[in-house]
């Protein structure tokens, strides 16, 4: 059983009439005791993902 699980998550920012999608359709699970590293280039959505997880 997953300790943390995220399914089909998408973050949408609104800019005027334009929708900006970040982290589109993210799905993963983390088991208890598992070590996880989040990598990506600048603007890839790493901080957005951590903010979503922090708000759970």
PQR file of N, CA, C, O and H, with PARSE charges and radii, in Angstrom:
ATOM      1  N   UNK A   1       0.839  -1.182   0.000 -0.4000 1.5000
ATOM      2  CA  UNK A   1       0.000   0.000   0.000 -0.0000 2.0000
ATOM      3  C   UNK A   1       0.886   1.249   0.000  0.5500 1.7000
ATOM      4  O   UNK A   1       1.879   1.310   0.725 -0.5500 1.4000
ATOM      5  N   UNK A   2       0.526   2.235  -0.810 -0.4000 1.5000
ATOM      6  CA  UNK A   2       1.321   3.458  -0.946 -0.0000 2.0000
ATOM      7  C   UNK A   2       1.156   4.358   0.274  0.5500 1.7000
ATOM      8  O   UNK A   2       0.060   4.496   0.817 -0.5500 1.4000
ATOM      9  H   UNK A   2      -0.281   2.186  -1.399  0.4000 1.0000
ATOM     10  N   UNK A   3       2.259   4.967   0.694 -0.4000 1.5000
ATOM     11  CA  UNK A   3       2.252   5.924   1.801 -0.0000 2.0000
ATOM     12  C   UNK A   3       1.768   7.283   1.298  0.5500 1.7000
ATOM     13  O   UNK A   3       0.997   7.964   1.973 -0.5500 1.4000
ATOM     14  H   UNK A   3       3.150   4.855   0.252  0.4000 1.0000
ATOM     15  N   UNK A   4       2.226   7.671   0.107 -0.4000 1.5000
ATOM     16  CA  UNK A   4       1.755   8.871  -0.595 -0.0000 2.0000
ATOM     17  C   UNK A   4       1.427   8.451  -2.016  0.5500 1.7000
ATOM     18  O   UNK A   4       2.213   7.760  -2.664 -0.5500 1.4000
ATOM     19  H   UNK A   4       2.852   7.117  -0.442  0.4000 1.0000
ATOM     20  N   UNK A   5       0.265   8.868  -2.497 -0.4000 1.5000
ATOM     21  CA  UNK A   5      -0.136   8.511  -3.855 -0.0000 2.0000
ATOM     22  C   UNK A   5      -0.795   9.710  -4.517  0.5500 1.7000
ATOM     23  O   UNK A   5      -1.648  10.368  -3.922 -0.5500 1.4000
ATOM     24  H   UNK A   5      -0.374   9.430  -1.970  0.4000 1.0000
ATOM     25  N   UNK A   6      -0.397   9.990  -5.747 -0.4000 1.5000
ATOM     26  CA  UNK A   6      -0.959  11.084  -6.529 -0.0000 2.0000
ATOM     27  C   UNK A   6      -1.416  10.490  -7.849  0.5500 1.7000
ATOM     28  O   UNK A   6      -0.639   9.809  -8.518 -0.5500 1.4000
ATOM     29  H   UNK A   6       0.296   9.455  -6.231  0.4000 1.0000
ATOM     30  N   UNK A   7      -2.663  10.735  -8.237 -0.4000 1.5000
ATOM     31  CA  UNK A   7      -3.202  10.152  -9.465 -0.0000 2.0000
ATOM     32  C   UNK A   7      -3.774  11.234 -10.368  0.5500 1.7000
ATOM     33  O   UNK A   7      -4.612  12.034  -9.953 -0.5500 1.4000
ATOM     34  H   UNK A   7      -3.294  11.288  -7.693  0.4000 1.0000
ATOM     35  N   UNK A   8      -3.304  11.243 -11.611 -0.4000 1.5000
ATOM     36  CA  UNK A   8      -3.825  12.119 -12.667 -0.0000 2.0000
ATOM     37  C   UNK A   8      -3.933  13.574 -12.230  0.5500 1.7000
ATOM     38  O   UNK A   8      -4.945  14.227 -12.488 -0.5500 1.4000
ATOM     39  H   UNK A   8      -2.622  10.593 -11.949  0.4000 1.0000
ATOM     40  N   UNK A   9      -2.903  14.082 -11.574 -0.4000 1.5000
ATOM     41  CA  UNK A   9      -2.932  15.451 -11.066 -0.0000 2.0000
ATOM     42  C   UNK A   9      -2.430  16.426 -12.120  0.5500 1.7000
ATOM     43  O   UNK A   9      -1.416  16.177 -12.772 -0.5500 1.4000
ATOM     44  H   UNK A   9      -2.082  13.551 -11.364  0.4000 1.0000
ATOM     45  N   UNK A  10      -3.144  17.543 -12.285 -0.4000 1.5000
ATOM     46  CA  UNK A  10      -2.756  18.613 -13.195 -0.0000 2.0000
ATOM     47  C   UNK A  10      -2.955  19.939 -12.491  0.5500 1.7000
ATOM     48  O   UNK A  10      -3.989  20.157 -11.859 -0.5500 1.4000
ATOM     49  H   UNK A  10      -3.967  17.745 -11.755  0.4000 1.0000
ATOM     50  N   UNK A  11      -1.982  20.826 -12.591 -0.4000 1.5000
ATOM     51  CA  UNK A  11      -2.099  22.176 -12.045 -0.0000 2.0000
ATOM     52  C   UNK A  11      -2.310  23.124 -13.218  0.5500 1.7000
ATOM     53  O   UNK A  11      -1.563  23.085 -14.196 -0.5500 1.4000
ATOM     54  H   UNK A  11      -1.142  20.649 -13.105  0.4000 1.0000
ATOM     55  N   UNK A  12      -3.338  23.986 -13.120 -0.4000 1.5000
ATOM     56  CA  UNK A  12      -3.651  24.935 -14.186 -0.0000 2.0000
ATOM     57  C   UNK A  12      -3.559  26.346 -13.630  0.5500 1.7000
ATOM     58  O   UNK A  12      -4.209  26.683 -12.640 -0.5500 1.4000
ATOM     59  H   UNK A  12      -3.945  24.018 -12.326  0.4000 1.0000
ATOM     60  N   UNK A  13      -2.738  27.169 -14.283 -0.4000 1.5000
ATOM     61  CA  UNK A  13      -2.670  28.593 -13.970 -0.0000 2.0000
ATOM     62  C   UNK A  13      -3.436  29.341 -15.053  0.5500 1.7000
ATOM     63  O   UNK A  13      -3.354  28.991 -16.231 -0.5500 1.4000
ATOM     64  H   UNK A  13      -2.209  26.896 -15.087  0.4000 1.0000
ATOM     65  N   UNK A  14      -4.171  30.359 -14.662 -0.4000 1.5000
ATOM     66  CA  UNK A  14      -4.933  31.159 -15.611 -0.0000 2.0000
ATOM     67  C   UNK A  14      -4.172  32.453 -15.875  0.5500 1.7000
ATOM     68  O   UNK A  14      -3.807  33.157 -14.933 -0.5500 1.4000
ATOM     69  H   UNK A  14      -4.238  30.643 -13.706  0.4000 1.0000
ATOM     70  N   UNK A  15      -3.930  32.774 -17.144 -0.4000 1.5000
ATOM     71  CA  UNK A  15      -3.283  34.022 -17.547 -0.0000 2.0000
ATOM     72  C   UNK A  15      -4.174  34.695 -18.577  0.5500 1.7000
ATOM     73  O   UNK A  15      -4.089  34.408 -19.771 -0.5500 1.4000
ATOM     74  H   UNK A  15      -4.226  32.202 -17.909  0.4000 1.0000
ATOM     75  N   UNK A  16      -5.031  35.594 -18.104 -0.4000 1.5000
ATOM     76  CA  UNK A  16      -6.021  36.191 -19.001 -0.0000 2.0000
ATOM     77  C   UNK A  16      -7.000  35.124 -19.450  0.5500 1.7000
ATOM     78  O   UNK A  16      -7.645  34.474 -18.627 -0.5500 1.4000
ATOM     79  H   UNK A  16      -5.100  35.827 -17.134  0.4000 1.0000
ATOM     80  N   UNK A  17      -7.110  34.945 -20.763 -0.4000 1.5000
ATOM     81  CA  UNK A  17      -7.994  33.908 -21.306 -0.0000 2.0000
ATOM     82  C   UNK A  17      -7.241  32.615 -21.622  0.5500 1.7000
ATOM     83  O   UNK A  17      -7.810  31.677 -22.181 -0.5500 1.4000
ATOM     84  H   UNK A  17      -6.586  35.473 -21.431  0.4000 1.0000
ATOM     85  N   UNK A  18      -5.970  32.574 -21.262 -0.4000 1.5000
ATOM     86  CA  UNK A  18      -5.135  31.421 -21.578 -0.0000 2.0000
ATOM     87  C   UNK A  18      -4.916  30.554 -20.344  0.5500 1.7000
ATOM     88  O   UNK A  18      -4.590  31.059 -19.270 -0.5500 1.4000
ATOM     89  H   UNK A  18      -5.508  33.336 -20.808  0.4000 1.0000
ATOM     90  N   UNK A  19      -5.096  29.251 -20.506 -0.4000 1.5000
ATOM     91  CA  UNK A  19      -4.819  28.294 -19.430 -0.0000 2.0000
ATOM     92  C   UNK A  19      -3.410  27.748 -19.633  0.5500 1.7000
ATOM     93  O   UNK A  19      -3.061  27.285 -20.719 -0.5500 1.4000
ATOM     94  H   UNK A  19      -5.360  28.841 -21.378  0.4000 1.0000
ATOM     95  N   UNK A  20      -2.608  27.810 -18.575 -0.4000 1.5000
ATOM     96  CA  UNK A  20      -1.243  27.293 -18.622 -0.0000 2.0000
ATOM     97  C   UNK A  20      -1.192  26.044 -17.747  0.5500 1.7000
ATOM     98  O   UNK A  20      -1.397  26.115 -16.535 -0.5500 1.4000
ATOM     99  H   UNK A  20      -2.891  28.187 -17.693  0.4000 1.0000
ATOM    100  N   UNK A  21      -0.917  24.901 -18.374 -0.4000 1.5000
ATOM    101  CA  UNK A  21      -0.886  23.619 -17.670 -0.0000 2.0000
ATOM    102  C   UNK A  21       0.535  23.322 -17.205  0.5500 1.7000
ATOM    103  O   UNK A  21       1.481  23.405 -17.989 -0.5500 1.4000
ATOM    104  H   UNK A  21      -0.750  24.843 -19.358  0.4000 1.0000
ATOM    105  N   UNK A  22       0.682  22.975 -15.930 -0.4000 1.5000
ATOM    106  CA  UNK A  22       1.966  22.498 -15.421 -0.0000 2.0000
ATOM    107  C   UNK A  22       1.722  21.144 -14.768  0.5500 1.7000
ATOM    108  O   UNK A  22       0.632  20.876 -14.264 -0.5500 1.4000
ATOM    109  H   UNK A  22      -0.086  22.907 -15.293  0.4000 1.0000
ATOM    110  N   UNK A  23       2.731  20.304 -14.780 -0.4000 1.5000
ATOM    111  CA  UNK A  23       2.612  18.972 -14.168 -0.0000 2.0000
ATOM    112  C   UNK A  23       1.371  18.248 -14.677  0.5500 1.7000
ATOM    113  O   UNK A  23       0.583  17.748 -13.874 -0.5500 1.4000
ATOM    114  H   UNK A  23       3.617  20.521 -15.190  0.4000 1.0000
ATOM    115  N   UNK A  24       1.184  18.182 -15.971 -0.4000 1.5000
ATOM    116  CA  UNK A  24      -0.020  17.602 -16.557 -0.0000 2.0000
ATOM    117  C   UNK A  24      -0.055  16.083 -16.384  0.5500 1.7000
ATOM    118  O   UNK A  24       0.884  15.382 -16.761 -0.5500 1.4000
ATOM    119  H   UNK A  24       1.824  18.589 -16.623  0.4000 1.0000
ATOM    120  N   UNK A  25      -1.143  15.594 -15.812 -0.4000 1.5000
ATOM    121  CA  UNK A  25      -1.409  14.155 -15.622 -0.0000 2.0000
ATOM    122  C   UNK A  25      -0.286  13.429 -14.874  0.5500 1.7000
ATOM    123  O   UNK A  25       0.189  12.387 -15.323 -0.5500 1.4000
ATOM    124  H   UNK A  25      -1.906  16.164 -15.505  0.4000 1.0000
ATOM    125  N   UNK A  26       0.131  13.978 -13.743 -0.4000 1.5000
ATOM    126  CA  UNK A  26       1.177  13.365 -12.918 -0.0000 2.0000
ATOM    127  C   UNK A  26       0.564  12.248 -12.074  0.5500 1.7000
ATOM    128  O   UNK A  26      -0.429  12.460 -11.378 -0.5500 1.4000
ATOM    129  H   UNK A  26      -0.255  14.826 -13.378  0.4000 1.0000
ATOM    130  N   UNK A  27       1.155  11.072 -12.140 -0.4000 1.5000
ATOM    131  CA  UNK A  27       0.722   9.931 -11.336 -0.0000 2.0000
ATOM    132  C   UNK A  27       1.958   9.236 -10.773  0.5500 1.7000
ATOM    133  O   UNK A  27       2.870   8.885 -11.521 -0.5500 1.4000
ATOM    134  H   UNK A  27       1.961  10.899 -12.705  0.4000 1.0000
ATOM    135  N   UNK A  28       1.990   9.040  -9.465 -0.4000 1.5000
ATOM    136  CA  UNK A  28       3.073   8.284  -8.843 -0.0000 2.0000
ATOM    137  C   UNK A  28       2.649   7.853  -7.449  0.5500 1.7000
ATOM    138  O   UNK A  28       1.668   8.355  -6.900 -0.5500 1.4000
ATOM    139  H   UNK A  28       1.250   9.325  -8.857  0.4000 1.0000
ATOM    140  N   UNK A  29       3.399   6.920  -6.885 -0.4000 1.5000
ATOM    141  CA  UNK A  29       3.170   6.500  -5.504 -0.0000 2.0000
ATOM    142  C   UNK A  29       4.521   6.342  -4.819  0.5500 1.7000
ATOM    143  O   UNK A  29       5.520   5.986  -5.444 -0.5500 1.4000
ATOM    144  H   UNK A  29       4.196   6.512  -7.331  0.4000 1.0000
ATOM    145  N   UNK A  30       4.525   6.614  -3.523 -0.4000 1.5000
ATOM    146  CA  UNK A  30       5.731   6.491  -2.710 -0.0000 2.0000
ATOM    147  C   UNK A  30       5.396   5.581  -1.539  0.5500 1.7000
ATOM    148  O   UNK A  30       4.443   5.830  -0.802 -0.5500 1.4000
ATOM    149  H   UNK A  30       3.714   6.903  -3.014  0.4000 1.0000
ATOM    150  N   UNK A  31       6.179   4.535  -1.375 -0.4000 1.5000
ATOM    151  CA  UNK A  31       5.974   3.612  -0.262 -0.0000 2.0000
ATOM    152  C   UNK A  31       6.664   4.134   0.990  0.5500 1.7000
ATOM    153  O   UNK A  31       7.626   4.896   0.896 -0.5500 1.4000
ATOM    154  H   UNK A  31       6.954   4.334  -1.974  0.4000 1.0000
ATOM    155  N   UNK A  32       6.184   3.733   2.151 -0.4000 1.5000
ATOM    156  CA  UNK A  32       6.781   4.137   3.423 -0.0000 2.0000
ATOM    157  C   UNK A  32       8.240   3.691   3.464  0.5500 1.7000
ATOM    158  O   UNK A  32       8.557   2.539   3.167 -0.5500 1.4000
ATOM    159  H   UNK A  32       5.403   3.114   2.227  0.4000 1.0000
ATOM    160  N   UNK A  33       9.126   4.620   3.838 -0.4000 1.5000
ATOM    161  CA  UNK A  33      10.545   4.339   3.920 -0.0000 2.0000
ATOM    162  C   UNK A  33      11.303   4.528   2.618  0.5500 1.7000
ATOM    163  O   UNK A  33      12.530   4.433   2.597 -0.5500 1.4000
ATOM    164  H   UNK A  33       8.868   5.556   4.079  0.4000 1.0000
ATOM    165  N   UNK A  34      10.593   4.794   1.535 -0.4000 1.5000
ATOM    166  CA  UNK A  34      11.228   4.974   0.232 -0.0000 2.0000
ATOM    167  C   UNK A  34      11.804   6.387   0.116  0.5500 1.7000
ATOM    168  O   UNK A  34      11.172   7.352   0.546 -0.5500 1.4000
ATOM    169  H   UNK A  34       9.596   4.871   1.552  0.4000 1.0000
ATOM    170  N   UNK A  35      12.990   6.510  -0.459 -0.4000 1.5000
ATOM    171  CA  UNK A  35      13.643   7.793  -0.681 -0.0000 2.0000
ATOM    172  C   UNK A  35      13.331   8.252  -2.100  0.5500 1.7000
ATOM    173  O   UNK A  35      13.460   7.477  -3.048 -0.5500 1.4000
ATOM    174  H   UNK A  35      13.503   5.726  -0.808  0.4000 1.0000
ATOM    175  N   UNK A  36      12.921   9.513  -2.251 -0.4000 1.5000
ATOM    176  CA  UNK A  36      12.515  10.043  -3.553 -0.0000 2.0000
ATOM    177  C   UNK A  36      13.292  11.317  -3.851  0.5500 1.7000
ATOM    178  O   UNK A  36      13.490  12.151  -2.968 -0.5500 1.4000
ATOM    179  H   UNK A  36      12.816  10.143  -1.481  0.4000 1.0000
ATOM    180  N   UNK A  37      13.730  11.465  -5.098 -0.4000 1.5000
ATOM    181  CA  UNK A  37      14.407  12.671  -5.570 -0.0000 2.0000
ATOM    182  C   UNK A  37      13.587  13.246  -6.716  0.5500 1.7000
ATOM    183  O   UNK A  37      13.168  12.512  -7.610 -0.5500 1.4000
ATOM    184  H   UNK A  37      13.569  10.787  -5.815  0.4000 1.0000
ATOM    185  N   UNK A  38      13.355  14.554  -6.694 -0.4000 1.5000
ATOM    186  CA  UNK A  38      12.617  15.227  -7.765 -0.0000 2.0000
ATOM    187  C   UNK A  38      13.611  16.082  -8.544  0.5500 1.7000
ATOM    188  O   UNK A  38      14.194  17.022  -8.003 -0.5500 1.4000
ATOM    189  H   UNK A  38      13.695  15.151  -5.968  0.4000 1.0000
ATOM    190  N   UNK A  39      13.799  15.746  -9.821 -0.4000 1.5000
ATOM    191  CA  UNK A  39      14.741  16.441 -10.686 -0.0000 2.0000
ATOM    192  C   UNK A  39      14.011  17.079 -11.854  0.5500 1.7000
ATOM    193  O   UNK A  39      12.973  16.583 -12.292 -0.5500 1.4000
ATOM    194  H   UNK A  39      13.326  14.982 -10.260  0.4000 1.0000
ATOM    195  N   UNK A  40      14.552  18.171 -12.354 -0.4000 1.5000
ATOM    196  CA  UNK A  40      13.997  18.808 -13.537 -0.0000 2.0000
ATOM    197  C   UNK A  40      14.651  20.151 -13.776  0.5500 1.7000
ATOM    198  O   UNK A  40      15.260  20.732 -12.878 -0.5500 1.4000
ATOM    199  H   UNK A  40      15.395  18.574 -11.999  0.4000 1.0000
ATOM    200  N   UNK A  41      14.518  20.631 -14.986 -0.4000 1.5000
ATOM    201  CA  UNK A  41      15.102  21.921 -15.329 -0.0000 2.0000
ATOM    202  C   UNK A  41      14.285  23.056 -14.719  0.5500 1.7000
ATOM    203  O   UNK A  41      13.200  22.833 -14.182 -0.5500 1.4000
ATOM    204  H   UNK A  41      14.023  20.159 -15.716  0.4000 1.0000
ATOM    205  N   UNK A  42      14.811  24.259 -14.805 -0.4000 1.5000
ATOM    206  CA  UNK A  42      14.125  25.436 -14.284 -0.0000 2.0000
ATOM    207  C   UNK A  42      12.767  25.592 -14.967  0.5500 1.7000
ATOM    208  O   UNK A  42      12.675  25.545 -16.193 -0.5500 1.4000
ATOM    209  H   UNK A  42      15.693  24.440 -15.241  0.4000 1.0000
ATOM    210  N   UNK A  43      11.727  25.777 -14.178 -0.4000 1.5000
ATOM    211  CA  UNK A  43      10.383  25.945 -14.726 -0.0000 2.0000
ATOM    212  C   UNK A  43       9.663  24.650 -15.027  0.5500 1.7000
ATOM    213  O   UNK A  43       8.584  24.670 -15.619 -0.5500 1.4000
ATOM    214  H   UNK A  43      11.802  25.815 -13.182  0.4000 1.0000
ATOM    215  N   UNK A  44      10.234  23.522 -14.631 -0.4000 1.5000
ATOM    216  CA  UNK A  44       9.632  22.221 -14.938 -0.0000 2.0000
ATOM    217  C   UNK A  44       8.457  21.867 -14.031  0.5500 1.7000
ATOM    218  O   UNK A  44       7.679  20.970 -14.354 -0.5500 1.4000
ATOM    219  H   UNK A  44      11.110  23.506 -14.150  0.4000 1.0000
ATOM    220  N   UNK A  45       8.316  22.568 -12.887 -0.4000 1.5000
ATOM    221  CA  UNK A  45       7.191  22.303 -12.002 -0.0000 2.0000
ATOM    222  C   UNK A  45       7.545  21.578 -10.718  0.5500 1.7000
ATOM    223  O   UNK A  45       6.658  21.062 -10.037 -0.5500 1.4000
ATOM    224  H   UNK A  45       8.948  23.297 -12.624  0.4000 1.0000
ATOM    225  N   UNK A  46       8.814  21.531 -10.376 -0.4000 1.5000
ATOM    226  CA  UNK A  46       9.235  20.841  -9.147 -0.0000 2.0000
ATOM    227  C   UNK A  46       8.623  21.488  -7.909  0.5500 1.7000
ATOM    228  O   UNK A  46       8.046  20.798  -7.069 -0.5500 1.4000
ATOM    229  H   UNK A  46       9.534  21.951 -10.929  0.4000 1.0000
ATOM    230  N   UNK A  47       8.744  22.795  -7.794 -0.4000 1.5000
ATOM    231  CA  UNK A  47       8.189  23.509  -6.631 -0.0000 2.0000
ATOM    232  C   UNK A  47       6.672  23.426  -6.608  0.5500 1.7000
ATOM    233  O   UNK A  47       6.075  23.316  -5.537 -0.5500 1.4000
ATOM    234  H   UNK A  47       9.212  23.356  -8.476  0.4000 1.0000
ATOM    235  N   UNK A  48       6.049  23.477  -7.765 -0.4000 1.5000
ATOM    236  CA  UNK A  48       4.592  23.345  -7.846 -0.0000 2.0000
ATOM    237  C   UNK A  48       4.158  21.988  -7.313  0.5500 1.7000
ATOM    238  O   UNK A  48       3.193  21.900  -6.554 -0.5500 1.4000
ATOM    239  H   UNK A  48       6.534  23.566  -8.635  0.4000 1.0000
ATOM    240  N   UNK A  49       4.859  20.936  -7.704 -0.4000 1.5000
ATOM    241  CA  UNK A  49       4.546  19.592  -7.225 -0.0000 2.0000
ATOM    242  C   UNK A  49       4.691  19.506  -5.710  0.5500 1.7000
ATOM    243  O   UNK A  49       3.827  18.941  -5.039 -0.5500 1.4000
ATOM    244  H   UNK A  49       5.642  21.008  -8.321  0.4000 1.0000
ATOM    245  N   UNK A  50       5.766  20.056  -5.166 -0.4000 1.5000
ATOM    246  CA  UNK A  50       5.970  20.010  -3.716 -0.0000 2.0000
ATOM    247  C   UNK A  50       4.923  20.834  -2.973  0.5500 1.7000
ATOM    248  O   UNK A  50       4.507  20.453  -1.879 -0.5500 1.4000
ATOM    249  H   UNK A  50       6.467  20.515  -5.710  0.4000 1.0000
ATOM    250  N   UNK A  51       4.491  21.950  -3.543 -0.4000 1.5000
ATOM    251  CA  UNK A  51       3.415  22.736  -2.929 -0.0000 2.0000
ATOM    252  C   UNK A  51       2.098  21.962  -2.920  0.5500 1.7000
ATOM    253  O   UNK A  51       1.343  22.035  -1.950 -0.5500 1.4000
ATOM    254  H   UNK A  51       4.829  22.260  -4.432  0.4000 1.0000
ATOM    255  N   UNK A  52       1.821  21.228  -3.985 -0.4000 1.5000
ATOM    256  CA  UNK A  52       0.610  20.396  -4.034 -0.0000 2.0000
ATOM    257  C   UNK A  52       0.684  19.312  -2.961  0.5500 1.7000
ATOM    258  O   UNK A  52      -0.287  19.090  -2.237 -0.5500 1.4000
ATOM    259  H   UNK A  52       2.434  21.168  -4.773  0.4000 1.0000
ATOM    260  N   UNK A  53       1.827  18.637  -2.854 -0.4000 1.5000
ATOM    261  CA  UNK A  53       1.982  17.587  -1.846 -0.0000 2.0000
ATOM    262  C   UNK A  53       1.915  18.154  -0.437  0.5500 1.7000
ATOM    263  O   UNK A  53       1.368  17.510   0.458 -0.5500 1.4000
ATOM    264  H   UNK A  53       2.616  18.818  -3.442  0.4000 1.0000
ATOM    265  N   UNK A  54       2.458  19.340  -0.224 -0.4000 1.5000
ATOM    266  CA  UNK A  54       2.427  19.975   1.091 -0.0000 2.0000
ATOM    267  C   UNK A  54       1.035  20.380   1.518  0.5500 1.7000
ATOM    268  O   UNK A  54       0.768  20.517   2.712 -0.5500 1.4000
ATOM    269  H   UNK A  54       2.902  19.863  -0.952  0.4000 1.0000
ATOM    270  N   UNK A  55       0.146  20.573   0.568 -0.4000 1.5000
ATOM    271  CA  UNK A  55      -1.219  20.982   0.878 -0.0000 2.0000
ATOM    272  C   UNK A  55      -2.180  19.829   1.056  0.5500 1.7000
ATOM    273  O   UNK A  55      -3.371  20.049   1.277 -0.5500 1.4000
ATOM    274  H   UNK A  55       0.363  20.462  -0.402  0.4000 1.0000
ATOM    275  N   UNK A  56      -1.689  18.596   0.964 -0.4000 1.5000
ATOM    276  CA  UNK A  56      -2.569  17.422   1.071 -0.0000 2.0000
ATOM    277  C   UNK A  56      -3.004  17.205   2.496  0.5500 1.7000
ATOM    278  O   UNK A  56      -3.746  16.264   2.778 -0.5500 1.4000
ATOM    279  H   UNK A  56      -0.722  18.417   0.784  0.4000 1.0000
TER
END
